[in-house]
Amino acid sequence: MNLRGKAALVTGSSGGIGKSIALELAKAGAAVAVNYNKNEQGALETLRLIKDNGGYGIIIKGDVSRYNEARDIICEIVKRFGSIDILVNNAGISKVGLFMDMSEEEWSSLIDTNLKGVINCSHCAVKYMIAKKHGSIINISSIWGNAGASCEVIYSATKGAVNSFTKALAKELAASNVRVNAIAPGVIDTEMNNHLSNEEKESLKLEIPMMKFGSGEDIGRLAVFLASDASKYITGQVITVDGGMI
């Protein structure tokens, strides 16, 4: 799974799953653009880890929920790297709470980042991939996009939409040799779970057949596979990584 000579963008890679994906792509030889919107220190840490592991990367700030900024991010990557071969739409936010208590501003923010961000970056990148007749788009979804989660209704809706977008775009781009797949993680051991107490974490593990949380590397290594020619006949798939939870 050699990605040498490939240029990759990982949106929202200043921490969590995105950070792990960026690092694993760089380890496989890709030149990686680390995107962030607010967490500059996290982006710098991701880039440091990439360099410490012998990889090459750059940092690009931008809000993918805004089309013009997404376009500028993609254009900057093509300018710096000469192409964009791998797009990982990872940037996302969540909001836990009852649907009836949510405001329009809150659900608009979720939709703008989790769904429009994916659409914006994909729309800006596909023309470069089609021109080369080669490319891989990987959308980071969630098991709740498959099954739905109480108290995460809008989040689940956005991830379900990402799954449908993945399958439809894959069919549209298949003839151009551009593949589109999604990864649906379950409970991954990142800082996003730090709000849980130790007791809550142990209780949650009991709901997972493998009795443990996944790691960022589990998602990152799958992203490398989907970005590489090792998966050249795989497109339009939503691959669940959840230890058997769903």
Summary of the structure (lengths in Angstrom):
residues: 246
radius of gyration: 17.0
end to end distance: 28.5
largest distance: 52.2
contacts: 884
relative contact order: 0.15
helix: 52%
strand: 16%
